[in-house]
């Protein structure tokens, strides 16, 4: 298959699984450093996996996020809520229109490289919490970038209706060791094991029957 896509690769479970799942068509992977607590932990994993697969990888800095946007992801580890991954608990971690901004940049890069698709690794568990992960957003943004680019760049989001456990199972089938990915929003030396994303990660791997080799500070 001809390489025709740009992937937004964070270094987390979801985009790393998508990187391996669609490696034959991914021409370029982009990580965005927007000043979150965990960017410094996750981006090196994105770079490492891209190098393994021979996929070009770039990092784009979005320094203005931390200056102008409000989110606990930008306010230090102590601001990150602990407990279940649900809308009441995780609402503070929303970075307003983050995916919309990143996808806009990726769409421009895709057209500049004559690539027809931009890929994002949102999943069903994100829908209640993050508006720019929902299927309504995916459909609307797809129409917008098709209309706004000469070559009709399209948005692909094949995991939109998958659960996190579905992604864990697929990643295991692809041979991914999820210990070589990062989820924790606190961004410490190791996963805290208590924040919403750590809880979601542990539950998904357990539900999928996938070995969890991640080191958690709470264990």
Backbone as CSV, one residue per row, in Angstrom:
resi,resn,N_x,N_y,N_z,CA_x,CA_y,CA_z,C_x,C_y,C_z
1,UNK,0.841,-1.195,0.000,0.000,0.000,0.000,0.876,1.245,0.000
2,UNK,0.510,2.220,-0.811,1.246,3.476,-0.857,1.046,4.230,0.447
3,UNK,2.119,4.815,0.948,2.021,5.607,2.169,1.305,6.912,1.848
4,UNK,0.185,7.130,2.541,-0.669,8.255,2.184,-1.173,9.041,3.383
5,UNK,-0.602,8.792,4.584,-1.207,9.335,5.793,-0.195,9.968,6.736
6,UNK,-0.699,10.933,7.501,0.004,11.542,8.625,-0.706,11.088,9.896
7,UNK,0.048,10.626,10.880,-0.535,10.205,12.154,-0.086,11.152,13.256
8,UNK,-1.040,11.579,14.091,-0.676,12.288,15.316,-0.337,11.231,16.362
9,UNK,0.926,11.192,16.750,1.452,10.146,17.635,1.880,10.759,18.957
10,UNK,1.174,10.413,20.010,1.495,10.994,21.318,2.554,10.194,22.058
11,UNK,2.609,8.883,21.797,3.442,7.991,22.593,2.637,7.213,23.609
12,UNK,1.305,7.377,23.581,0.425,6.623,24.464,-0.011,5.307,23.853
13,UNK,-0.844,4.578,24.564,-1.300,3.263,24.108,-2.023,3.330,22.771
14,UNK,-2.898,4.313,22.624,-3.802,4.346,21.480,-3.074,4.674,20.184
15,UNK,-2.314,5.764,20.187,-1.632,6.155,18.949,-0.476,5.221,18.624
16,UNK,0.129,4.611,19.651,1.194,3.634,19.381,0.609,2.392,18.717
17,UNK,-0.560,1.950,19.185,-1.229,0.825,18.536,-1.580,1.171,17.102
18,UNK,-2.095,2.366,16.871,-2.438,2.779,15.517,-1.191,2.881,14.632
19,UNK,-0.086,3.323,15.207,1.167,3.412,14.461,1.558,2.050,13.894
20,UNK,1.468,1.008,14.721,1.818,-0.344,14.267,0.730,-0.929,13.373
21,UNK,-0.516,-0.639,13.711,-1.648,-1.187,12.981,-1.668,-0.688,11.530
22,UNK,-1.287,0.559,11.320,-1.372,1.179,9.995,-0.011,1.614,9.469
23,UNK,1.033,0.942,9.904,2.387,1.353,9.542,2.636,1.364,8.040
24,UNK,1.931,0.511,7.307,2.173,0.435,5.864,1.694,1.668,5.121
25,UNK,0.824,2.459,5.752,0.319,3.637,5.046,0.731,4.956,5.699
26,UNK,1.411,4.901,6.856,1.803,6.130,7.553,3.132,6.632,7.000
27,UNK,3.088,7.794,6.382,4.288,8.401,5.801,5.017,9.289,6.795
28,UNK,4.304,9.808,7.784,4.882,10.755,8.733,4.082,10.718,10.022
29,UNK,4.775,10.756,11.156,4.124,10.858,12.461,4.513,12.187,13.098
30,UNK,3.540,12.820,13.728,3.763,14.116,14.364,3.417,14.026,15.836
31,UNK,4.339,14.481,16.686,4.045,14.665,18.104,4.003,16.163,18.385
32,UNK,3.092,16.558,19.250,2.958,17.963,19.614,3.376,18.156,21.072
33,UNK,4.342,19.019,21.295,4.763,19.374,22.642,4.050,20.668,23.014
34,UNK,2.982,20.535,23.793,2.171,21.696,24.128,2.295,22.077,25.610
35,UNK,3.327,21.563,26.258,3.612,21.964,27.627,2.839,21.220,28.685
36,UNK,2.295,20.050,28.333,1.557,19.282,29.332,2.518,18.658,30.336
37,UNK,1.952,18.212,31.461,2.768,17.582,32.493,3.530,16.375,31.973
38,UNK,2.958,15.682,31.005,3.498,14.381,30.601,4.137,14.362,29.204
39,UNK,4.187,15.495,28.521,4.792,15.501,27.179,6.216,14.947,27.184
40,UNK,6.990,15.331,28.180,8.402,14.924,28.217,8.563,13.427,28.428
41,UNK,7.532,12.763,28.961,7.586,11.328,29.174,7.071,10.553,27.969
42,UNK,6.052,11.088,27.293,5.412,10.314,26.229,6.070,10.495,24.867
43,UNK,6.550,11.699,24.557,7.095,11.943,23.222,8.302,11.060,22.906
44,UNK,9.233,10.807,23.856,10.338,9.885,23.544,9.866,8.491,23.131
45,UNK,8.730,8.032,23.673,8.196,6.737,23.248,7.696,6.807,21.804
46,UNK,7.051,7.891,21.444,6.601,8.054,20.056,7.801,8.018,19.113
47,UNK,8.841,8.731,19.470,10.058,8.764,18.656,10.679,7.378,18.536
48,UNK,10.750,6.656,19.655,11.353,5.323,19.662,10.603,4.362,18.750
49,UNK,9.288,4.344,18.838,8.505,3.413,18.019,8.588,3.787,16.542
50,UNK,8.606,5.068,16.239,8.751,5.481,14.839,10.102,5.045,14.283
51,UNK,11.133,5.190,15.076,12.459,4.749,14.639,12.478,3.250,14.378
52,UNK,11.820,2.482,15.228,11.769,1.026,15.038,11.105,0.652,13.717
53,UNK,10.095,1.428,13.358,9.334,1.111,12.152,9.841,1.846,10.918
54,UNK,10.828,2.698,11.095,11.360,3.448,9.961,10.407,4.510,9.445
55,UNK,9.575,5.053,10.341,8.608,6.083,9.966,9.149,7.437,10.409
56,UNK,9.279,8.405,9.509,9.748,9.739,9.900,8.868,10.333,11.000
57,UNK,9.515,11.006,11.940,8.810,11.553,13.098,9.300,12.965,13.358
58,UNK,8.357,13.881,13.578,8.726,15.246,13.923,7.974,15.672,15.174
59,UNK,8.551,16.628,15.891,7.925,17.201,17.073,7.680,18.677,16.806
60,UNK,6.447,19.107,17.006,6.078,20.505,16.821,5.712,21.093,18.174
61,UNK,6.359,22.181,18.524,6.098,22.843,19.805,4.913,23.805,19.672
62,UNK,4.047,23.746,20.657,2.901,24.651,20.733,2.970,25.381,22.075
63,UNK,3.959,26.264,22.199,4.236,26.911,23.477,3.079,27.783,23.962
64,UNK,2.266,28.267,23.047,1.194,29.175,23.443,0.106,28.491,24.270
65,UNK,0.013,27.164,24.201,-1.003,26.467,24.985,-0.871,26.807,26.467
66,UNK,0.319,26.662,26.995,0.512,26.854,28.431,0.290,28.307,28.832
67,UNK,0.494,29.219,27.902,0.328,30.636,28.201,-1.134,31.065,28.206
68,UNK,-1.934,30.467,27.292,-3.277,30.988,27.075,-4.420,30.021,27.412
69,UNK,-4.117,28.736,27.592,-5.173,27.744,27.775,-5.271,27.320,29.242
70,UNK,-6.491,26.959,29.648,-6.724,26.492,31.008,-7.004,24.993,31.003
71,UNK,-6.192,24.244,31.734,-6.374,22.797,31.879,-5.447,22.305,32.973
72,UNK,-5.911,21.315,33.734,-5.031,20.751,34.762,-3.826,20.048,34.146
73,UNK,-3.921,19.662,32.869,-2.763,19.053,32.197,-1.603,20.030,32.080
74,UNK,-1.878,21.308,32.208,-0.861,22.341,32.037,-0.459,22.987,33.354
75,UNK,-0.933,22.430,34.480,-0.771,23.100,35.774,0.030,22.307,36.791
76,UNK,0.700,21.262,36.374,1.505,20.491,37.305,0.810,19.236,37.807
77,UNK,1.599,18.306,38.330,1.098,16.984,38.715,0.017,17.059,39.788
78,UNK,0.137,17.997,40.724,-0.812,18.062,41.833,-2.219,18.433,41.383
79,UNK,-2.338,19.032,40.193,-3.656,19.441,39.697,-4.427,18.293,39.057
80,UNK,-3.767,17.174,38.802,-4.402,16.051,38.108,-5.255,15.244,39.080
81,UNK,-6.532,15.039,38.757,-7.402,14.265,39.656,-7.041,12.783,39.666
82,UNK,-7.280,12.166,40.796,-7.091,10.729,40.924,-8.457,10.047,40.951
83,UNK,-8.481,8.759,40.591,-9.729,8.012,40.612,-10.156,7.573,39.241
84,UNK,-11.447,7.328,39.065,-11.975,6.742,37.834,-11.859,7.684,36.645
85,UNK,-11.800,7.067,35.467,-11.756,7.813,34.212,-13.189,8.074,33.781
86,UNK,-13.776,9.160,34.285,-15.147,9.512,33.906,-15.261,11.019,33.769
87,UNK,-16.401,11.472,33.256,-16.519,12.883,32.914,-16.469,13.788,34.131
88,UNK,-17.067,13.368,35.257,-17.045,14.205,36.451,-15.631,14.382,36.987
89,UNK,-14.859,13.317,36.949,-13.527,13.339,37.548,-12.475,13.948,36.628
90,UNK,-12.627,13.752,35.323,-11.558,14.108,34.394,-11.815,15.397,33.610
91,UNK,-12.912,16.071,33.913,-13.260,17.271,33.142,-12.153,18.321,33.181
92,UNK,-11.443,18.415,34.287,-10.398,19.438,34.404,-9.236,19.199,33.451
93,UNK,-9.118,17.968,32.922,-7.984,17.656,32.033,-8.255,18.037,30.583
94,UNK,-9.455,18.517,30.290,-9.748,18.961,28.926,-8.860,20.152,28.582
95,UNK,-8.177,20.069,27.445,-7.447,21.206,26.882,-8.310,21.717,25.736
96,UNK,-8.919,22.887,25.858,-9.941,23.314,24.901,-9.494,23.240,23.440
97,UNK,-10.235,22.450,22.668,-10.060,22.287,21.222,-8.645,21.843,20.828
98,UNK,-7.993,21.132,21.725,-6.632,20.663,21.457,-6.547,19.854,20.162
99,UNK,-7.431,18.870,20.014,-7.362,18.041,18.810,-7.659,18.845,17.551
100,UNK,-8.593,19.801,17.660,-8.899,20.623,16.501,-7.688,21.400,16.016
101,UNK,-6.931,21.947,16.960,-5.734,22.719,16.607,-4.673,21.812,16.017
102,UNK,-4.418,20.686,16.669,-3.380,19.768,16.188,-3.747,19.177,14.833
103,UNK,-4.996,18.818,14.657,-5.428,18.245,13.383,-5.356,19.265,12.263
104,UNK,-5.622,20.527,12.566,-5.499,21.574,11.545,-4.068,21.677,11.045
105,UNK,-3.130,21.651,11.973,-1.713,21.689,11.588,-1.357,20.453,10.780
106,UNK,-1.807,19.293,11.262,-1.506,18.040,10.555,-2.098,18.029,9.158
107,UNK,-3.295,18.611,8.992,-3.916,18.656,7.668,-3.101,19.525,6.717
108,UNK,-2.589,20.652,7.220,-1.740,21.496,6.391,-0.450,20.806,5.997
109,UNK,0.130,20.052,6.939,1.354,19.309,6.635,1.052,18.195,5.631
110,UNK,-0.080,17.522,5.816,-0.459,16.460,4.878,-0.568,17.009,3.461
111,UNK,-1.269,18.121,3.294,-1.407,18.671,1.949,-0.062,19.121,1.396
112,UNK,0.795,19.679,2.260,2.116,20.121,1.811,2.956,18.960,1.286
113,UNK,2.694,17.750,1.805,3.434,16.559,1.389,2.619,15.686,0.433
114,UNK,1.496,16.216,-0.040,0.617,15.505,-0.964,0.167,14.162,-0.394
115,UNK,-0.189,14.201,0.895,-0.724,13.028,1.585,-2.215,13.251,1.800
116,UNK,-2.991,12.222,1.589,-4.447,12.371,1.524,-5.157,12.255,2.867
117,UNK,-4.474,11.737,3.878,-5.182,11.441,5.120,-4.410,11.909,6.347
118,UNK,-5.179,12.317,7.353,-4.669,12.563,8.696,-5.351,11.549,9.609
119,UNK,-4.573,10.932,10.496,-5.108,9.902,11.383,-5.012,10.350,12.834
120,UNK,-6.080,10.072,13.603,-6.070,10.331,15.038,-6.553,9.086,15.774
121,UNK,-6.059,8.899,16.992,-6.318,7.656,17.725,-7.260,7.882,18.908
122,UNK,-8.330,8.639,18.687,-9.362,8.743,19.716,-10.094,7.408,19.850
123,UNK,-10.772,7.209,20.983,-11.517,5.960,21.172,-12.783,6.230,21.956
124,UNK,-13.624,5.221,22.069,-14.949,5.377,22.645,-14.961,5.872,24.074
125,UNK,-13.954,5.530,24.858,-13.920,5.960,26.249,-13.686,7.446,26.422
126,UNK,-13.209,8.113,25.366,-12.942,9.552,25.431,-14.199,10.392,25.229
127,UNK,-15.255,9.798,24.693,-16.355,10.584,24.144,-17.044,11.483,25.166
128,UNK,-17.301,10.971,26.358,-18.036,11.750,27.346,-17.213,12.918,27.877
129,UNK,-15.891,12.765,27.865,-15.020,13.745,28.513,-14.528,14.809,27.539
130,UNK,-14.093,14.374,26.368,-13.409,15.276,25.441,-14.256,15.514,24.196
131,UNK,-14.806,16.728,24.035,-15.676,16.991,22.886,-14.996,16.766,21.542
132,UNK,-13.687,17.044,21.464,-12.998,16.894,20.179,-12.453,15.481,19.974
133,UNK,-13.077,14.512,20.648,-12.835,13.092,20.382,-14.106,12.385,19.913
134,UNK,-15.230,13.087,19.970,-16.518,12.462,19.671,-16.720,12.281,18.167
135,UNK,-17.588,11.343,17.830,-17.841,11.050,16.419,-18.396,12.264,15.689
136,UNK,-19.186,13.099,16.375,-19.712,14.306,15.749,-18.584,15.239,15.327
137,UNK,-17.588,15.365,16.178,-16.427,16.186,15.847,-15.650,15.584,14.684
138,UNK,-15.418,14.278,14.748,-14.670,13.611,13.677,-15.339,13.839,12.328
139,UNK,-16.638,13.647,12.270,-17.364,13.834,11.001,-17.294,15.278,10.525
140,UNK,-17.515,16.220,11.437,-17.512,17.630,11.063,-16.118,18.084,10.627
141,UNK,-15.099,17.641,11.356,-13.737,18.060,11.011,-13.304,17.444,9.688
142,UNK,-13.730,16.211,9.445,-13.434,15.570,8.170,-13.993,16.396,7.013
143,UNK,-15.230,16.838,7.142,-15.834,17.670,6.096,-15.082,18.990,5.950
144,UNK,-14.653,19.560,7.072,-13.975,20.858,7.039,-12.639,20.774,6.306
145,UNK,-11.837,19.759,6.606,-10.524,19.706,5.946,-10.642,19.240,4.493
146,UNK,-11.663,18.454,4.192,-11.894,18.121,2.786,-12.226,19.376,1.993
147,UNK,-13.058,20.233,2.577,-13.459,21.467,1.895,-12.333,22.494,1.865
148,UNK,-11.443,22.437,2.863,-10.435,23.476,3.008,-9.074,23.158,2.432
149,UNK,-8.944,22.034,1.742,-7.673,21.672,1.113,-7.899,21.378,-0.361
150,UNK,-6.921,21.712,-1.182,-7.051,21.489,-2.625,-7.157,20.010,-2.955
151,UNK,-6.411,19.172,-2.225,-6.402,17.745,-2.565,-7.460,16.971,-1.786
152,UNK,-8.247,17.674,-0.961,-9.309,17.008,-0.222,-8.797,16.069,0.844
153,UNK,-7.906,16.574,1.709,-7.397,15.765,2.809,-8.569,15.288,3.671
154,UNK,-8.525,14.039,4.111,-9.594,13.452,4.918,-9.058,13.016,6.276
155,UNK,-9.955,12.950,7.243,-9.602,12.511,8.587,-10.010,11.064,8.779
156,UNK,-9.073,10.244,9.222,-9.342,8.847,9.547,-9.228,8.663,11.056
157,UNK,-10.257,8.095,11.646,-10.270,7.845,13.091,-10.873,6.464,13.336
158,UNK,-10.156,5.412,12.961,-10.742,4.063,12.955,-11.038,3.480,14.330
159,UNK,-10.518,4.088,15.395,-10.788,3.562,16.736,-11.905,4.329,17.446
160,UNK,-12.617,5.184,16.746,-13.607,6.061,17.374,-14.613,5.295,18.235
161,UNK,-15.017,4.119,17.807,-16.031,3.356,18.546,-15.430,2.152,19.274
162,UNK,-14.115,2.087,19.350,-13.459,1.013,20.098,-13.394,1.379,21.572
163,UNK,-13.325,0.363,22.429,-13.021,0.586,23.833,-11.504,0.570,24.016
164,UNK,-11.076,1.012,25.177,-9.645,0.953,25.491,-9.164,-0.503,25.532
165,UNK,-10.018,-1.394,25.996,-9.660,-2.812,26.018,-9.502,-3.361,24.606
166,UNK,-10.341,-2.897,23.663,-10.193,-3.301,22.261,-8.814,-2.909,21.747
167,UNK,-8.389,-1.701,22.090,-7.077,-1.222,21.653,-5.975,-2.041,22.299
168,UNK,-6.137,-2.359,23.577,-5.133,-3.177,24.268,-4.994,-4.548,23.601
169,UNK,-6.135,-5.158,23.243,-6.086,-6.460,22.579,-5.390,-6.351,21.221
170,UNK,-5.724,-5.315,20.458,-5.113,-5.152,19.141,-3.619,-4.896,19.270
171,UNK,-3.240,-4.082,20.222,-1.819,-3.819,20.422,-1.051,-5.078,20.781
172,UNK,-1.649,-5.914,21.632,-1.002,-7.175,21.999,-0.849,-8.079,20.786
173,UNK,-1.871,-8.099,19.918,-1.782,-8.893,18.688,-0.633,-8.415,17.806
174,UNK,-0.348,-7.129,17.868,0.717,-6.540,17.055,2.084,-6.648,17.722
175,UNK,2.124,-7.215,18.920,3.396,-7.429,19.610,3.903,-6.244,20.403
176,UNK,3.031,-5.303,20.734,3.441,-4.112,21.469,3.549,-4.418,22.959
177,UNK,4.652,-4.015,23.569,4.786,-4.048,25.020,4.329,-2.677,25.516
178,UNK,3.174,-2.619,26.157,2.617,-1.329,26.547,3.413,-0.634,27.644
179,UNK,4.360,-1.344,28.249,5.272,-0.679,29.171,6.137,0.341,28.429
180,UNK,6.197,0.221,27.108,6.935,1.170,26.275,5.988,2.223,25.690
181,UNK,4.973,2.571,26.457,4.067,3.672,26.138,3.844,4.448,27.430
182,UNK,3.254,5.636,27.305,3.028,6.452,28.497,1.587,6.919,28.548
183,UNK,0.970,6.818,29.736,-0.402,7.278,29.937,-0.544,8.323,31.034
184,UNK,0.244,8.235,32.079,0.025,8.998,33.313,0.051,10.509,33.069
185,UNK,-1.026,11.176,33.466,-1.130,12.622,33.280,-0.281,13.408,34.279
186,UNK,0.189,12.756,35.336,1.026,13.469,36.298,2.453,13.660,35.775
187,UNK,2.909,12.744,34.931,4.216,12.915,34.294,5.397,12.738,35.214
188,UNK,5.290,11.864,36.217,6.413,11.613,37.119,7.440,10.677,36.519
189,UNK,8.323,10.173,37.360,9.365,9.262,36.885,8.766,7.945,36.399
190,UNK,7.724,7.476,37.076,6.987,6.279,36.661,5.501,6.612,36.732
191,UNK,4.661,5.755,36.155,3.213,5.951,36.225,2.767,5.987,37.688
192,UNK,1.894,6.942,38.022,1.449,7.054,39.413,0.543,5.893,39.803
193,UNK,-0.264,5.404,38.827,-1.173,4.297,39.092,-2.503,4.714,39.681
194,UNK,-2.679,6.009,39.984,-3.886,6.471,40.663,-4.705,7.479,39.869
195,UNK,-4.082,8.208,38.950,-4.831,9.200,38.184,-5.784,8.497,37.214
196,UNK,-6.719,9.249,36.646,-7.741,8.641,35.795,-7.176,7.868,34.630
197,UNK,-6.127,8.392,34.001,-5.575,7.693,32.840,-4.827,6.429,33.245
198,UNK,-4.193,6.455,34.408,-3.547,5.234,34.890,-4.589,4.168,35.231
199,UNK,-5.671,4.595,35.890,-6.742,3.656,36.232,-7.348,3.057,34.969
200,UNK,-7.610,3.913,33.977,-8.168,3.432,32.708,-7.221,2.443,32.042
201,UNK,-5.938,2.755,32.039,-4.923,1.892,31.426,-4.922,0.513,32.085
202,UNK,-4.882,0.490,33.406,-4.810,-0.767,34.140,-6.061,-1.601,33.911
203,UNK,-7.223,-0.946,33.940,-8.475,-1.666,33.737,-8.570,-2.230,32.327
204,UNK,-8.121,-1.474,31.326,-8.192,-1.936,29.940,-7.300,-3.148,29.718
205,UNK,-6.094,-3.104,30.231,-5.178,-4.234,30.067,-5.701,-5.469,30.798
206,UNK,-6.265,-5.240,31.959,-6.834,-6.363,32.725,-8.019,-6.969,31.976
207,UNK,-8.917,-6.118,31.471,-10.087,-6.609,30.743,-9.690,-7.354,29.477
208,UNK,-8.633,-6.873,28.830,-8.184,-7.486,27.585,-7.367,-8.753,27.822
209,UNK,-6.989,-9.001,29.052,-6.154,-10.160,29.353,-4.724,-9.998,28.872
210,UNK,-4.257,-8.754,28.882,-2.913,-8.444,28.388,-1.996,-8.177,29.575
211,UNK,-0.819,-8.767,29.563,0.143,-8.562,30.641,0.500,-7.081,30.747
212,UNK,0.498,-6.575,31.967,0.829,-5.170,32.212,2.193,-5.119,32.887
213,UNK,3.205,-4.767,32.110,4.575,-4.693,32.633,4.941,-3.286,33.104
214,UNK,3.956,-2.404,33.140,4.184,-1.040,33.553,4.566,-0.983,35.031
215,UNK,5.504,-0.118,35.361,5.842,0.138,36.756,4.942,1.256,37.278
216,UNK,4.206,0.979,38.385,3.316,1.974,38.978,3.842,2.337,40.362
217,UNK,3.859,3.620,40.653,4.392,4.092,41.926,3.580,3.610,43.116
218,UNK,2.279,3.353,42.908,1.405,2.974,44.024,1.498,1.494,44.377
219,UNK,2.168,0.695,43.567,2.240,-0.757,43.809,3.395,-1.105,44.761
